[in-house]
Amino acid sequence: MQNTLEKEKLSAEENAETTEEVKMQSADNISAVDNAEDDANLVEPETAVCASVAVSGIGGTDKECDDMAEIRYESHAKHGFRYGCYLFIKRTFDIVSSGLFLLVFSWLYLILAIVVKCSDGGSVFYRHKRVGKNGKTIYIPKFRSMKKNADKLEDMLTPEQLEQYKREYKIDNDPRITKVGSFLRKTSLDELPNIWAIFKGDISVIGPRPLMQSEVEDKYGEDAAKLLSVKPGMIGWWAANGRSNTTYESGERQKLELYYVDHCSLWLDIKIIFKTIWKVIKRDGAK
């Protein structure tokens, strides 16, 4: 009888130990889950930083950061059958219109190239480094309208002009612009080489202005990814509604560009084309 009681006591102790071990394993599992959740939460800020870096163009060689930036851009992209049809029509228009323009006005390109070359002996074209759709680096060609070494801002601008450039990325009565360049800018002829960038697919006929990396980051901040979710264009809603008369400092330029991103459509594009033609005829807003 005593032996039986002792056996039952030992069995009870073993069961208690087993139960305690099960509780400890369960606690370890719960802790592991909590740690995994904490690790996941810790990854999110890093992901955000990578996406921000990719947008600003700082260190964009990291493939993981580029992939995460694509996800961020995707969150701003529009979807659906109608939008897909709109993009197809828009790209078709870009190819056909730019191809025909290059063929028909090749003579005009030749004349303008000779005029620019003879003005001061410098290069005919200037390639602007810009940020394209989804943060892609693109180069936009233009007929050169500025003097040689115009990129040396400190040497060519007064302190007041340099301060204005930092605010607006434009300067009133810019001393770097040549006489021929002034005419080209007022008539928008300096942007004719943009047609080649349209044909290639780097930009579209219509879209937000292609900007420098620093310009996107400084002026659009949290809206940078939204702005870059659509392809930039040669003409756009901002250019058709004042251009140089609507500034970054007032915030109107950002509002106009982002308005297009939110409302881009075939009918808005047609409206922009006709408004831009009227602006060019009036020579309103271009500097």
Backbone hydrogen bonds, N-H to C=O, Kabsch-Sander energy under -0.5 kcal/mol:
donor,donor_aa,acceptor,acceptor_aa,energy
5,L,1,M,-2.0
6,E,2,Q,-2.3
7,K,3,N,-2.3
8,E,4,T,-2.3
9,K,5,L,-2.2
10,L,6,E,-2.5
11,S,7,K,-2.4
12,A,8,E,-2.1
13,E,9,K,-2.0
14,E,10,L,-2.4
15,N,11,S,-2.4
16,A,12,A,-2.2
17,E,13,E,-2.5
18,T,14,E,-2.7
19,T,15,N,-2.7
20,E,16,A,-2.3
21,E,17,E,-2.4
22,V,18,T,-2.4
23,K,19,T,-2.3
24,M,20,E,-2.5
25,Q,21,E,-2.7
26,S,22,V,-2.5
27,A,23,K,-2.5
28,D,24,M,-2.4
29,N,25,Q,-2.5
30,I,26,S,-2.6
31,S,27,A,-2.5
32,A,28,D,-2.6
33,V,29,N,-2.4
34,D,30,I,-2.5
35,N,31,S,-2.8
36,A,32,A,-2.4
37,E,33,V,-2.4
38,D,34,D,-2.5
39,D,35,N,-2.8
40,A,36,A,-2.4
41,N,37,E,-2.4
42,L,38,D,-2.1
43,V,39,D,-1.5
44,E,40,A,-1.1
46,E,42,L,-0.8
47,T,43,V,-2.6
48,A,44,E,-2.4
49,V,45,P,-2.4
50,C,46,E,-2.5
51,A,47,T,-2.4
52,S,48,A,-2.4
53,V,49,V,-2.8
54,A,50,C,-2.5
55,V,51,A,-2.0
56,S,52,S,-2.3
57,G,53,V,-1.2
58,I,53,V,-1.5
59,G,57,G,-0.8
60,G,57,G,-0.5
62,D,59,G,-1.1
63,K,61,T,-0.6
66,D,62,D,-2.2
67,D,63,K,-2.6
68,M,64,E,-2.2
69,A,65,C,-2.2
70,E,66,D,-2.0
71,I,67,D,-1.5
72,R,68,M,-1.8
73,Y,69,A,-2.8
74,E,70,E,-2.5
75,S,71,I,-1.3
76,H,72,R,-0.5
76,H,73,Y,-1.6
77,A,73,Y,-1.0
84,G,80,G,-2.1
85,C,81,F,-2.4
86,Y,82,R,-2.2
87,L,83,Y,-2.3
88,F,84,G,-2.1
89,I,85,C,-2.6
90,K,86,Y,-2.5
91,R,87,L,-2.5
92,T,88,F,-2.3
93,F,89,I,-2.5
94,D,90,K,-2.3
95,I,91,R,-2.3
96,V,92,T,-2.5
97,S,93,F,-2.7
98,S,94,D,-2.0
99,G,95,I,-2.2
100,L,96,V,-2.3
101,F,97,S,-2.2
102,L,98,S,-2.3
103,L,99,G,-1.6
104,V,100,L,-2.9
105,F,101,F,-2.5
106,S,103,L,-0.8
109,Y,105,F,-1.7
110,L,106,S,-1.8
111,I,107,W,-2.1
112,L,108,L,-2.5
113,A,109,Y,-2.2
114,I,110,L,-1.9
115,V,111,I,-2.2
116,V,112,L,-2.5
117,K,113,A,-2.1
118,C,114,I,-2.3
119,S,115,V,-1.2
120,D,116,V,-0.8
121,G,117,K,-1.6
126,Y,142,K,-2.6
128,H,126,Y,-0.7
128,H,140,I,-2.9
130,R,128,H,-0.6
130,R,138,I,-3.1
131,V,211,L,-2.7
132,G,130,R,-0.5
132,G,136,K,-4.6
134,N,228,L,-3.3
135,G,132,G,-1.6
136,K,133,K,-1.4
138,I,130,R,-2.5
140,I,128,H,-2.8
142,K,126,Y,-1.7
143,F,190,D,-2.3
144,R,124,V,-2.9
147,K,176,R,-3.2
150,A,147,K,-1.1
152,K,149,N,-1.7
153,L,151,D,-1.8
155,D,152,K,-0.8
156,M,152,K,-1.1
156,M,153,L,-0.6
157,L,153,L,-2.0
162,L,158,T,-2.7
163,E,159,P,-2.0
164,Q,160,E,-1.9
165,Y,161,Q,-2.2
166,K,162,L,-1.9
167,R,163,E,-1.4
168,E,164,Q,-2.9
169,Y,165,Y,-2.5
174,D,171,I,-0.9
177,I,174,D,-1.3
178,T,145,S,-2.2
182,S,178,T,-2.2
183,F,179,K,-1.6
184,L,180,V,-2.3
185,R,181,G,-2.4
186,K,182,S,-2.2
187,T,183,F,-1.8
188,S,185,R,-0.7
189,L,184,L,-1.4
190,D,184,L,-1.4
191,E,188,S,-1.2
192,L,189,L,-1.6
194,N,191,E,-1.9
195,I,192,L,-2.1
196,W,193,P,-1.3
197,A,193,P,-0.8
198,I,194,N,-1.9
199,F,195,I,-2.3
200,K,196,W,-2.2
201,G,197,A,-1.2
202,D,197,A,-1.7
203,I,197,A,-1.2
204,S,232,P,-2.7
207,G,235,I,-2.5
211,L,131,V,-0.6
216,V,212,M,-2.2
217,E,213,Q,-2.1
218,D,214,S,-2.7
219,K,215,E,-2.3
220,Y,216,V,-1.8
221,G,216,V,-0.6
221,G,217,E,-1.0
223,D,220,Y,-2.8
224,A,221,G,-1.8
227,L,223,D,-2.5
228,L,224,A,-2.2
229,S,226,K,-1.2
230,V,227,L,-0.9
233,G,208,P,-2.6
234,M,204,S,-2.0
235,I,205,V,-2.3
240,A,236,G,-2.0
241,N,237,W,-0.5
241,N,238,W,-1.2
242,G,239,A,-0.7
243,R,238,W,-1.9
244,S,285,G,-1.5
245,N,242,G,-2.5
246,T,243,R,-1.7
247,T,245,N,-0.5
251,G,247,T,-0.6
251,G,248,Y,-0.7
252,E,247,T,-0.6
253,R,247,T,-1.7
255,K,251,G,-1.8
256,L,252,E,-2.4
257,E,253,R,-2.3
258,L,254,Q,-2.5
259,Y,255,K,-1.8
260,Y,256,L,-1.5
261,V,257,E,-1.5
262,D,258,L,-1.9
263,H,259,Y,-1.9
264,C,260,Y,-1.6
269,D,265,S,-2.2
270,I,266,L,-2.0
271,K,267,W,-2.1
272,I,268,L,-2.2
273,I,269,D,-2.1
274,F,270,I,-1.9
275,K,271,K,-2.3
276,T,272,I,-2.5
277,I,273,I,-2.1
278,W,274,F,-1.9
279,K,275,K,-2.1
280,V,276,T,-2.5
281,I,277,I,-2.2
282,K,278,W,-2.1
283,R,279,K,-1.1
284,D,279,K,-2.2
285,G,283,R,-0.5
